[in-house]
Structure formats: C-alpha cells, structure tokens
Amino acid sequence: MRFIFVTLFIDILGIGIIIPIVPELVRELVGGEFVDTGRYYSAIIAIYAFTQFLCAPILGALSDRFGRRPVILASLFGLGLDYLIQGWAPTVSWLFFGRFIAGIMGASITTANAYIADVSTAETRARNYGFVGVAFGLGFIFGPALGGLLGNIDLRLPFFVAAALSLINWLYGFFVLPESLAIEHRSSVAWQKMNPLGSIRRLRAHPLVAGLSVAFVFSSLAQRGLETVWVIHAGYRYNWGPQTNGLTLALVGIMAVIVQGLLIKPTIKRFGERRTILLGLTVSMFAFVGYGLASAGWVIPIIIVFGAMAGVSLPAIQGLVAGTVSPSEQGKIQGGLTSLTSLTAIFSPLIFTGGLFSFFTSESAPIHLPGAPFFLGAFLFGLSLLVIVRLFRRLPSSSDDQPFRPANEPASNHNNTL
C-alpha cells in the first residue's frame, strides 16, 4: 500500500504545483488581457475535464484487461513528457494540446483506486482509502504553495519541476510498484465498461438518491466554477501573483484537512446526515456571497476559514446514499456521482470563467462586476438547498438520522477545495 500512496502523493503534488501558474501562462501567451485570458483559460480547463471524463473508464477497462501496473506507469511517463510540452509551449495552441494530453494521462487516478481495491481486504479498505484522502490533502497543500514560490522565480519553472516529479514517480513505480491484479482475475475489454454515462443512469433507480443527485449537480457546478475562476479573478481584482495565490490555495488545503480529519464525524454525529447537508450548503451559499462582495484581498482568508465548514456536506451525502442502497450497488452509485462531478467540471469553466468573468470585466458589460461568477455560485447553492429541503419533506426519514457511515470509496479528487 505504501507504494501506491507515494505514487499518488507525488502525482497530486505535480498537479498542485501548476494550479496557480496555468492562468498566468495563458495570460502571457494571449497578450496580457484578462478578458481574453478568461476565455482561453476556460476552454483549456474544459478540454482537460472532457478528456478526463472520456478516458477514465477507458483506462479503467484497460487496467482490468492488462493489469494496473502498466496503465499507471504509462500514464506517469506520459504526464512527465506532457509537462515538458506545456513548459516549452510557444503558443496557446500548444498549451491546449498539452492540457488535452494531461486530461488523458490524469485519468489514471481511477486505475490507482482500482489498485487499492485489489490490495485491500474488507477490514483494511476504509483505512486504505483514507490514506488516499491524506495523499490528496497533502498534495494540494504543498503543491500550490510550491508552485507559487517557483512561479515567482520563473513562470514556466513549475512545469519543469512537475515533469521531474512525474518522471521520478515513473522510475519509482518501474522499480518498486508491483502488479496488484492477478492474471486469473483479469477480464476482456468490453465497450459497455467504457461508457462514462452508464453509471449516471443508475442514480434514477432510488428516489432519494435521484433527488440528492439534482442538488449535487447544482452544488458541484458552483464549486467547480469557483475553482476555475479563482486564480484569474484574484489576479484581476487583488493583483495577486502566483506566490500569493499558491499560499492562499495552501490555506484552502489545510482547512480541508482539518474539517475532513477532525470535524466531519462529530458534526454528523451531533446533527445527523440530513441537517449536516443543509448546514454545509448554507455555509457555501454565504461564503460565495462573501467572495463576490470582497473588494479587498485581506478578507479572502477569513472567508476561506469560514467556508471550510461547507466541506461536511459531501461526506454527509455519501453517508446518506450508503444507507439507502444495497452494498452490491455502492460502487455503481458512487461512480455515478463521480461522473456527475466530471460533467460539471466540463461546463463550469465555460460558464463561470469564459462567460461571466470575461463578460463582466469587459468594456461591453452594462456594469463592472468581477464577482458575478460567485453570485451565480451562491444562487446555485440556494437552488441546491431548496431541492434538498423539498426532497427531505417529501421523503422524511423513517427514524432519526443515522450516525456517520463512511462510504466504501473515497470522495473524488473534486472535494471542496475552496
């Protein structure tokens, strides 16, 4: 298990390093205009999310046929080369190409989760998936902070450091990472396994899960939109550079670890899953309003600390879902929620960054409103809250909310990051 933990941590560290840098590089390549930067950057993020959405089930199916090790190693090596392409990108078109390849190679996280399932027993599964959460948390704490510091030296340096980390990770895996899937357990490649929309259809089979899924789409769209517009908005509104953005994102990661590690279980135990969901969505709505209204950068860390409590809602949703469906359906239902998250990651940058931010910071806008994306996010969280309240009234719990039950699989890498 320690092999895959190190592999995941280095992988996420490399991804985190370039988060505060990509918008700045796009801005440099398109001539420094924030309006054009928002449009190009949103398209780059959308193409990355789209290729990841398509390729995750494909790589998963290939790993079922050929084993986990070759798929993970091929992805790590390809990602290392891809970071070099992005670091040397002479035009924004090359950056588009680089992020397209990164979306394909980054889909290997699905294979890593399958690796963990292979080496885990019923007794160790929850603990091992907890280690995955730790790897993600640490990667997203140290990655953006390191990327911001390196970006202050040279804007392209973080890409070369990320490339070095990925290639070192590949070497480490090549010599140390064992295969986890025995030959007798491998299956043939079936096209139906590669359909990324298949798992979403299963969500309709359970009324409570279907209602939660609608609210989940609204809230996930808002959260993904926040993540895509964050760096470019802070650069425009507060004149933040890579270092400040990186340190701010590190604070986000620290608060996420505190909430997920210390506050989720006692909160759900105290209030129950249903009330915890309502609490998390309400905090999110007010935090987004705060981001939209904040005219000075010093306010942002205060809102981050306050808004971190919103992170209790996703585990509460997972616990409620886990208590609704049978054990044999847990993986399929959780997979459906992950697919919904991936879909919102495709559309959110086009709506929040390329649409609202670029329009309301342009000369053609009727009013100058750089916080418009956050106000839309607050509205979406309000819709999510309304859906949940109506759902819980229509389908009241038969008894008091159950204590927290962790889902069999970890939250996707799209936990609340801001």
DAPEJO-V114180 format. One record per residue. N is the residue number from 0. RES is the residue in three letters. OMEGA is omega in radians with two decimals (none if undefined). D_FIRST is the distance of its C-alpha to the first C-alpha in Angstrom with 2 decimals. Layout:
((N;RES;OMEGA;D_FIRST) (N;RES;OMEGA;D_FIRST))
This chain:
((0;MET;-3.12;0.00) (1;ARG;3.13;3.81) (2;PHE;-3.08;5.35) (3;ILE;3.09;5.57) (4;PHE;3.13;6.28) (5;VAL;3.14;8.85) (6;THR;-3.14;10.04) (7;LEU;-3.11;10.77) (8;PHE;-3.13;12.37) (9;ILE;3.12;14.55) (10;ASP;-3.12;15.45) (11;ILE;3.08;16.62) (12;LEU;3.12;18.30) (13;GLY;3.10;20.28) (14;ILE;-3.11;21.36) (15;GLY;-3.10;22.38) (16;ILE;-3.03;24.43) (17;ILE;-3.10;26.84) (18;ILE;-3.12;27.38) (19;PRO;-3.00;30.40) (20;ILE;-3.01;31.72) (21;VAL;3.13;32.17) (22;PRO;3.13;35.13) (23;GLU;3.12;36.83) (24;LEU;3.08;36.52) (25;VAL;3.14;37.93) (26;ARG;3.11;40.74) (27;GLU;-3.07;41.55) (28;LEU;-3.11;41.66) (29;VAL;3.02;43.91) (30;GLY;3.00;46.36) (31;GLY;3.13;45.37) (32;GLU;-3.11;46.57) (33;PHE;-3.13;44.34) (34;VAL;3.12;45.72) (35;ASP;3.11;44.81) (36;THR;-3.14;41.46) (37;GLY;-3.11;40.57) (38;ARG;-3.13;41.55) (39;TYR;-3.11;39.76) (40;TYR;3.14;36.59) (41;SER;3.12;36.44) (42;ALA;3.13;36.82) (43;ILE;3.12;34.07) (44;ILE;-3.13;31.60) (45;ALA;-3.13;32.81) (46;ILE;3.07;32.36) (47;TYR;-3.13;28.77) (48;ALA;-3.12;28.04) (49;PHE;-3.14;30.06) (50;THR;3.10;28.28) (51;GLN;3.11;24.86) (52;PHE;-3.12;26.29) (53;LEU;-2.95;27.62) (54;CYS;-3.13;24.81) (55;ALA;3.11;21.74) (56;PRO;3.12;22.83) (57;ILE;3.11;23.97) (58;LEU;3.09;20.70) (59;GLY;3.12;19.02) (60;ALA;3.10;21.72) (61;LEU;3.12;21.47) (62;SER;3.05;17.77) (63;ASP;-3.09;18.89) (64;ARG;-3.00;21.49) (65;PHE;-3.13;20.13) (66;GLY;-3.09;16.35) (67;ARG;-3.00;13.58) (68;ARG;-3.11;13.34) (69;PRO;3.14;17.07) (70;VAL;3.13;17.29) (71;ILE;-3.11;14.58) (72;LEU;3.12;16.17) (73;ALA;-3.14;19.64) (74;SER;-3.14;19.06) (75;LEU;3.13;17.83) (76;PHE;3.12;20.81) (77;GLY;3.14;23.18) (78;LEU;3.09;22.24) (79;GLY;3.09;22.93) (80;LEU;-3.11;26.30) (81;ASP;3.07;27.03) (82;TYR;3.08;26.76) (83;LEU;3.10;29.33) (84;ILE;3.14;31.58) (85;GLN;3.14;31.50) (86;GLY;-3.13;32.17) (87;TRP;-3.04;35.17) (88;ALA;-3.13;36.35) (89;PRO;-3.13;40.16) (90;THR;3.13;40.85) (91;VAL;3.09;39.33) (92;SER;3.08;39.27) (93;TRP;3.10;36.80) (94;LEU;3.02;34.63) (95;PHE;-3.14;34.86) (96;PHE;-3.13;33.73) (97;GLY;3.14;30.81) (98;ARG;3.05;29.55) (99;PHE;3.11;30.08) (100;ILE;3.13;27.77) (101;ALA;3.09;25.22) (102;GLY;3.11;25.28) (103;ILE;-3.08;24.51) (104;MET;-3.13;21.64) (105;GLY;3.12;20.21) (106;ALA;-3.13;19.99) (107;SER;3.12;16.75) (108;ILE;3.05;14.89) (109;THR;3.12;15.83) (110;THR;3.10;14.08) (111;ALA;3.08;10.80) (112;ASN;3.09;11.34) (113;ALA;3.08;12.21) (114;TYR;-3.13;9.09) (115;ILE;3.10;7.25) (116;ALA;-3.14;10.38) (117;ASP;-3.00;10.22) (118;VAL;-3.09;7.25) (119;SER;2.98;8.47) (120;THR;3.11;11.73) (121;ALA;-3.11;14.60) (122;GLU;-3.04;14.04) (123;THR;-3.03;10.44) (124;ARG;-3.10;10.83) (125;ALA;3.13;12.76) (126;ARG;-3.11;10.66) (127;ASN;3.08;7.49) (128;TYR;3.02;10.19) (129;GLY;3.08;11.69) (130;PHE;3.09;9.06) (131;VAL;3.09;10.09) (132;GLY;3.10;13.56) (133;VAL;3.14;13.16) (134;ALA;3.11;12.09) (135;PHE;-3.11;15.12) (136;GLY;-3.13;17.31) (137;LEU;3.14;16.89) (138;GLY;-3.11;17.34) (139;PHE;2.96;20.45) (140;ILE;-3.03;21.82) (141;PHE;-3.10;21.79) (142;GLY;-3.13;22.19) (143;PRO;3.12;25.61) (144;ALA;3.12;26.94) (145;LEU;3.12;26.20) (146;GLY;3.11;27.57) (147;GLY;3.13;30.68) (148;LEU;3.12;31.36) (149;LEU;-3.14;30.98) (150;GLY;3.07;33.09) (151;ASN;3.10;35.82) (152;ILE;3.09;36.08) (153;ASP;-3.01;36.07) (154;LEU;-3.10;35.26) (155;ARG;-3.11;33.50) (156;LEU;3.14;31.53) (157;PRO;3.12;28.44) (158;PHE;-3.13;28.10) (159;PHE;3.06;28.12) (160;VAL;3.09;25.55) (161;ALA;3.09;23.28) (162;ALA;3.12;24.02) (163;ALA;3.12;23.15) (164;LEU;-3.13;19.76) (165;SER;-3.14;18.99) (166;LEU;3.02;20.31) (167;ILE;3.10;18.47) (168;ASN;3.10;15.23) (169;TRP;3.11;16.51) (170;LEU;3.12;17.34) (171;TYR;3.14;13.99) (172;GLY;-3.11;12.40) (173;PHE;-3.08;15.46) (174;PHE;-2.99;15.14) (175;VAL;-3.00;11.47) (176;LEU;3.11;9.56) (177;PRO;3.04;10.11) (178;GLU;-3.10;11.61) (179;SER;-3.05;10.15) (180;LEU;3.14;13.65) (181;ALA;-3.08;16.15) (182;ILE;-3.11;19.64) (183;GLU;3.14;21.31) (184;HIS;-3.12;19.37) (185;ARG;-3.07;20.33) (186;SER;3.10;23.22) (187;SER;3.13;26.09) (188;VAL;3.13;26.39) (189;ALA;-3.08;28.45) (190;TRP;-3.13;30.16) (191;GLN;3.08;29.97) (192;LYS;-3.08;26.18) (193;MET;-3.12;26.77) (194;ASN;-3.09;29.13) (195;PRO;-3.11;27.73) (196;LEU;-3.04;30.54) (197;GLY;-3.07;30.06) (198;SER;-3.13;27.71) (199;ILE;-3.10;30.14) (200;ARG;-3.10;32.94) (201;ARG;-3.11;31.18) (202;LEU;-3.08;31.45) (203;ARG;-3.04;35.21) (204;ALA;-3.09;34.98) (205;HIS;-3.07;34.58) (206;PRO;-3.12;37.26) (207;LEU;-3.14;35.26) (208;VAL;3.12;32.24) (209;ALA;3.10;34.73) (210;GLY;3.09;36.42) (211;LEU;-3.12;33.24) (212;SER;3.10;32.30) (213;VAL;3.10;35.63) (214;ALA;-3.13;35.07) (215;PHE;3.13;31.51) (216;VAL;3.14;33.00) (217;PHE;-3.08;35.51) (218;SER;3.13;33.12) (219;SER;3.09;30.44) (220;LEU;3.11;33.24) (221;ALA;-3.10;34.40) (222;GLN;3.10;31.03) (223;ARG;3.10;30.24) (224;GLY;3.09;33.81) (225;LEU;-3.10;33.41) (226;GLU;-3.09;30.39) (227;THR;-3.08;32.32) (228;VAL;-2.95;35.57) (229;TRP;-3.01;34.34) (230;VAL;-3.10;34.50) (231;ILE;3.10;37.69) (232;HIS;-3.14;39.38) (233;ALA;3.09;38.69) (234;GLY;-3.13;40.00) (235;TYR;-2.97;43.11) (236;ARG;-3.06;43.91) (237;TYR;-3.12;42.89) (238;ASN;3.09;42.89) (239;TRP;3.03;39.30) (240;GLY;-3.11;37.78) (241;PRO;-3.08;34.18) (242;GLN;3.14;33.72) (243;THR;3.10;34.92) (244;ASN;3.14;33.01) (245;GLY;3.14;29.78) (246;LEU;3.10;30.31) (247;THR;3.10;31.29) (248;LEU;3.05;28.17) (249;ALA;3.06;26.14) (250;LEU;3.08;28.12) (251;VAL;3.14;27.14) (252;GLY;3.12;23.42) (253;ILE;-3.14;24.11) (254;MET;3.11;26.15) (255;ALA;3.12;23.57) (256;VAL;3.14;20.97) (257;ILE;-3.10;23.78) (258;VAL;-3.09;24.88) (259;GLN;-3.09;21.55) (260;GLY;-2.99;20.34) (261;LEU;-2.94;23.73) (262;LEU;-3.04;26.31) (263;ILE;-3.06;25.08) (264;LYS;3.12;24.98) (265;PRO;3.13;28.27) (266;THR;-3.13;29.96) (267;ILE;3.10;29.23) (268;LYS;-3.11;30.12) (269;ARG;-3.01;33.35) (270;PHE;-3.03;34.50) (271;GLY;-3.05;32.77) (272;GLU;-3.07;30.94) (273;ARG;-3.13;34.13) (274;ARG;3.11;35.59) (275;THR;3.07;32.34) (276;ILE;3.13;32.31) (277;LEU;3.11;35.93) (278;LEU;-3.11;35.24) (279;GLY;-3.14;32.49) (280;LEU;3.12;34.71) (281;THR;3.10;37.73) (282;VAL;3.13;36.00) (283;SER;-3.10;34.84) (284;MET;-3.13;38.42) (285;PHE;3.11;39.98) (286;ALA;3.13;37.44) (287;PHE;3.06;38.22) (288;VAL;3.11;41.91) (289;GLY;3.10;41.37) (290;TYR;-3.12;39.67) (291;GLY;-3.09;42.55) (292;LEU;-3.02;45.20) (293;ALA;-3.14;43.76) (294;SER;3.14;46.25) (295;ALA;-3.05;44.86) (296;GLY;-3.08;41.41) (297;TRP;-3.14;41.32) (298;VAL;-2.99;41.08) (299;ILE;3.12;37.76) (300;PRO;3.11;35.45) (301;ILE;3.13;37.29) (302;ILE;3.11;36.69) (303;ILE;-3.14;32.97) (304;VAL;3.10;32.66) (305;PHE;-3.05;34.78) (306;GLY;-3.13;33.09) (307;ALA;-3.13;29.55) (308;MET;3.07;30.44) (309;ALA;-3.12;30.55) (310;GLY;3.13;26.75) (311;VAL;-3.00;27.16) (312;SER;-3.09;28.65) (313;LEU;3.08;25.72) (314;PRO;3.10;23.65) (315;ALA;3.07;27.03) (316;ILE;3.13;27.67) (317;GLN;3.12;24.32) (318;GLY;3.12;25.16) (319;LEU;3.09;28.66) (320;VAL;-3.12;27.56) (321;ALA;3.13;25.16) (322;GLY;-3.08;28.20) (323;THR;-3.06;30.42) (324;VAL;-3.12;28.83) (325;SER;-3.14;27.74) (326;PRO;-3.10;24.15) (327;SER;-3.11;24.59) (328;GLU;-3.04;25.43) (329;GLN;-3.09;22.81) (330;GLY;-3.12;20.69) (331;LYS;-3.12;23.93) (332;ILE;3.10;25.42) (333;GLN;3.08;22.49) (334;GLY;3.09;22.45) (335;GLY;3.09;26.16) (336;LEU;3.09;25.83) (337;THR;3.11;23.38) (338;SER;3.08;25.98) (339;LEU;3.10;28.68) (340;THR;3.14;26.89) (341;SER;3.12;26.68) (342;LEU;3.13;30.38) (343;THR;3.11;31.43) (344;ALA;3.09;29.61) (345;ILE;-3.01;31.98) (346;PHE;-3.04;35.17) (347;SER;3.14;34.64) (348;PRO;3.13;35.14) (349;LEU;-3.12;38.26) (350;ILE;-2.98;39.69) (351;PHE;-3.04;38.76) (352;THR;-3.13;38.80) (353;GLY;-3.13;40.88) (354;GLY;-2.99;43.15) (355;LEU;-3.09;43.82) (356;PHE;-3.11;42.95) (357;SER;-3.11;44.74) (358;PHE;-3.04;47.73) (359;PHE;2.97;48.28) (360;THR;3.13;48.11) (361;SER;3.14;50.52) (362;GLU;-3.11;54.30) (363;SER;-3.12;54.84) (364;ALA;3.11;53.20) (365;PRO;3.05;55.77) (366;ILE;3.08;54.06) (367;HIS;-3.03;51.61) (368;LEU;-3.14;48.52) (369;PRO;3.12;45.25) (370;GLY;-3.10;43.62) (371;ALA;3.13;44.36) (372;PRO;-3.12;40.75) (373;PHE;3.08;39.80) (374;PHE;3.04;42.81) (375;LEU;3.11;41.76) (376;GLY;3.10;38.28) (377;ALA;3.11;40.00) (378;PHE;3.13;42.14) (379;LEU;3.07;39.18) (380;PHE;3.05;37.53) (381;GLY;3.07;40.95) (382;LEU;3.12;41.09) (383;SER;3.12;37.64) (384;LEU;3.13;38.89) (385;LEU;3.12;42.06) (386;VAL;-3.11;40.27) (387;ILE;-3.14;38.07) (388;VAL;3.13;41.14) (389;ARG;3.14;43.11) (390;LEU;-3.11;40.26) (391;PHE;3.06;39.85) (392;ARG;-3.12;43.63) (393;ARG;-3.13;43.81) (394;LEU;-3.14;40.93) (395;PRO;3.12;41.09) (396;SER;-3.12;38.52) (397;SER;3.10;39.88) (398;SER;3.09;38.89) (399;ASP;3.12;37.55) (400;ASP;-3.11;34.30) (401;GLN;3.03;31.38) (402;PRO;-3.08;28.92) (403;PHE;3.04;25.71) (404;ARG;-3.12;23.37) (405;PRO;3.11;20.08) (406;ALA;-3.09;19.60) (407;ASN;-3.13;16.96) (408;GLU;-3.11;15.76) (409;PRO;3.00;15.58) (410;ALA;3.09;18.66) (411;SER;-3.13;19.00) (412;ASN;3.12;18.91) (413;HIS;2.94;22.58) (414;ASN;3.08;22.42) (415;ASN;-3.14;25.67) (416;THR;3.11;25.63) (417;LEU;none;29.25))
